[in-house]
Amino acid sequence: MPFQIAAELRYSVMCRSTMLLSLHALSTPNQSLYDECFTVTEGATCEFFPIQTGMNRYVRIDTGDLTEMLITYNVTAETNPNARKIHQIDRVPVGSLHADSLRYLFPSRYCQSDRLGKLAAKLFGHLSHPLAQATAISDWIFENIDYIPGSTDAATSAHDTVTERQGVCRDFAHLGIAFCRALSIPARYFTGYACNMQPPDFHACFEVCVGNQWFIFDPTRLSSPNGLIRIATGRDAADSSLATIFGSMAMESMMVSCTSDSFTPMSREELSGKAVLLEP
């Protein structure tokens, strides 16, 4: 189904700076892009390129002599998500995983799976299917971690989140990833646009690799898996940051919109016993 996406970022620039910006949706086998338009205030210079730490499209922006900078992005994205019954998805042992999935088994900066092994085994070790474990992890986070905007910062890790029992979508995703990796399930960070999410914002979820396929989970339940458009994927937010600034800049305002005339979110009943792939 098609989604209309718009984003606008406005910055004050205190000195000449460089920004690495990950704002563009990805073009993938299951995600097609149309009428894409990206603009930056005249006077800035841009270089477009991928960075292979995950799946990302980056823009390197040199602010030059600008003191204010406006960035806009518009695109129509069409996706084709696929819901599968969990019991029909074969498990694949670590020894048979695709090589490019193996890095998502290791602890990372924000996902200290090595510190959460005992807790993960206690809470979810009784479940035999890895997708049943991932579903239970997502449900547990929703039920036990309070979603409180502004309650955490860029240094907050999965271990902090499970200790403090509060966070935002980024923290929910990191905790889901850490729990999954502690159970030997490859898990990665997803950032994207979410249709009709309130309040409108960029959104973070997590994906798990089972049967050499990647399934999406949103423990915040602020989005529906059939209404997500991928921007970037990585080990955690360090690989998938929206904006990394070298210099001195301050965000003055941000607007994000993702809508669709034909979108109907999947209900909890429709998702029961199933997992959703965004990619084949």
ChimeraX attribute file (.defattr): number of C-alpha atoms within 10 A of each C-alpha:
attribute: neighborCount
match mode: 1-to-1
recipient: residues
	/A:1	14
	/A:2	19
	/A:3	24
	/A:4	17
	/A:5	21
	/A:6	19
	/A:7	20
	/A:8	18
	/A:9	16
	/A:10	18
	/A:11	16
	/A:12	16
	/A:13	19
	/A:14	14
	/A:15	14
	/A:16	15
	/A:17	17
	/A:18	20
	/A:19	19
	/A:20	20
	/A:21	19
	/A:22	21
	/A:23	25
	/A:24	22
	/A:25	25
	/A:26	20
	/A:27	16
	/A:28	14
	/A:29	11
	/A:30	15
	/A:31	19
	/A:32	16
	/A:33	16
	/A:34	13
	/A:35	9
	/A:36	14
	/A:37	12
	/A:38	14
	/A:39	12
	/A:40	18
	/A:41	14
	/A:42	11
	/A:43	12
	/A:44	15
	/A:45	14
	/A:46	17
	/A:47	10
	/A:48	11
	/A:49	11
	/A:50	12
	/A:51	10
	/A:52	10
	/A:53	12
	/A:54	17
	/A:55	18
	/A:56	25
	/A:57	21
	/A:58	22
	/A:59	19
	/A:60	18
	/A:61	18
	/A:62	18
	/A:63	24
	/A:64	15
	/A:65	13
	/A:66	17
	/A:67	13
	/A:68	16
	/A:69	19
	/A:70	18
	/A:71	15
	/A:72	18
	/A:73	18
	/A:74	20
	/A:75	19
	/A:76	19
	/A:77	23
	/A:78	17
	/A:79	22
	/A:80	16
	/A:81	20
	/A:82	16
	/A:83	17
	/A:84	15
	/A:85	13
	/A:86	19
	/A:87	13
	/A:88	8
	/A:89	17
	/A:90	12
	/A:91	18
	/A:92	16
	/A:93	12
	/A:94	14
	/A:95	8
	/A:96	10
	/A:97	17
	/A:98	13
	/A:99	9
	/A:100	7
	/A:101	18
	/A:102	16
	/A:103	14
	/A:104	23
	/A:105	22
	/A:106	18
	/A:107	18
	/A:108	19
	/A:109	16
	/A:110	24
	/A:111	32
	/A:112	22
	/A:113	27
	/A:114	14
	/A:115	15
	/A:116	20
	/A:117	18
	/A:118	14
	/A:119	13
	/A:120	19
	/A:121	14
	/A:122	9
	/A:123	14
	/A:124	20
	/A:125	15
	/A:126	9
	/A:127	13
	/A:128	10
	/A:129	16
	/A:130	25
	/A:131	25
	/A:132	17
	/A:133	21
	/A:134	28
	/A:135	22
	/A:136	17
	/A:137	22
	/A:138	25
	/A:139	17
	/A:140	15
	/A:141	22
	/A:142	16
	/A:143	12
	/A:144	11
	/A:145	21
	/A:146	17
	/A:147	18
	/A:148	12
	/A:149	10
	/A:150	9
	/A:151	12
	/A:152	17
	/A:153	11
	/A:154	10
	/A:155	8
	/A:156	17
	/A:157	24
	/A:158	26
	/A:159	19
	/A:160	18
	/A:161	20
	/A:162	18
	/A:163	10
	/A:164	13
	/A:165	15
	/A:166	20
	/A:167	26
	/A:168	20
	/A:169	22
	/A:170	25
	/A:171	30
	/A:172	28
	/A:173	32
	/A:174	32
	/A:175	30
	/A:176	32
	/A:177	34
	/A:178	33
	/A:179	30
	/A:180	32
	/A:181	25
	/A:182	25
	/A:183	20
	/A:184	18
	/A:185	26
	/A:186	26
	/A:187	34
	/A:188	30
	/A:189	27
	/A:190	30
	/A:191	29
	/A:192	23
	/A:193	27
	/A:194	27
	/A:195	26
	/A:196	19
	/A:197	20
	/A:198	9
	/A:199	9
	/A:200	15
	/A:201	18
	/A:202	19
	/A:203	23
	/A:204	31
	/A:205	28
	/A:206	30
	/A:207	25
	/A:208	26
	/A:209	25
	/A:210	22
	/A:211	17
	/A:212	18
	/A:213	17
	/A:214	20
	/A:215	26
	/A:216	25
	/A:217	25
	/A:218	24
	/A:219	25
	/A:220	24
	/A:221	15
	/A:222	15
	/A:223	22
	/A:224	21
	/A:225	25
	/A:226	22
	/A:227	25
	/A:228	25
	/A:229	25
	/A:230	23
	/A:231	23
	/A:232	25
	/A:233	24
	/A:234	22
	/A:235	26
	/A:236	28
	/A:237	24
	/A:238	15
	/A:239	19
	/A:240	26
	/A:241	17
	/A:242	18
	/A:243	14
	/A:244	14
	/A:245	14
	/A:246	12
	/A:247	13
	/A:248	13
	/A:249	20
	/A:250	12
	/A:251	13
	/A:252	12
	/A:253	11
	/A:254	15
	/A:255	13
	/A:256	18
	/A:257	20
	/A:258	24
	/A:259	18
	/A:260	16
	/A:261	9
	/A:262	9
	/A:263	14
	/A:264	11
	/A:265	14
	/A:266	14
	/A:267	9
	/A:268	10
	/A:269	8
	/A:270	10
	/A:271	15
	/A:272	11
	/A:273	15
	/A:274	19
	/A:275	22
	/A:276	20
	/A:277	21
	/A:278	24
	/A:279	16
	/A:280	13
